[in-house]
Amino acid sequence: MGKADDKLREMGIILPKPLAPVANYVSSVRSGSLLFLAGHGPAQPDGSRPKGKLGRDLSVEEGYQVARLVGINLLVTTKEALGDLDRVVRVVKLLCMVNCTPDFEEQPAVANGCSDLLVEVFGERGLHGRSAVGMSSLPFGIPVEIEMIVEVID
């Protein structure tokens, strides 16, 4: 195990087994030195998913925790694709979609749940560009969906 795995263990995070995609797509695609991860939701290890809309059903702090869970799921897929999280050179970009009411304006604070996790795990390599946007709905009523692009080495 590498440094990223050691950091996860220090944080008390155990990566669950990867879940299969829920439709006709793959969880990740490698193109050159970039790994593109499909939109991930907040799946629990048993496959259950939290539901709700920010600004109505969930607080910003609850949304932050959901985004952190999405980040853990993104790490699961990254490790599955690469075999070793230490092959991540840099987290390049996140697209964080937040299921929210029209007047909700705290999408960046919710997205920080994933961003903070990535910086905790990867340090400076986890700093990334990001978009955090509001959506009127997301699949299965989940509160947060996140896509990620990482630069990798062989």
Secondary structure, 3 states (H helix, E strand, C coil): CCHHHHHHHHCCCCCCCCCCCCCCCCCEEEECCEEEEEEECCCCCCCCCCCCCECCCECHHHHHHHHHHHHHHHHHHHHHHHCCHHHEEEEEEEEEEEEECCCCCCHHHHHHHHHHHHHHHHHHHHCCEEEEEEECCCHHHCCEEEEEEEEECC
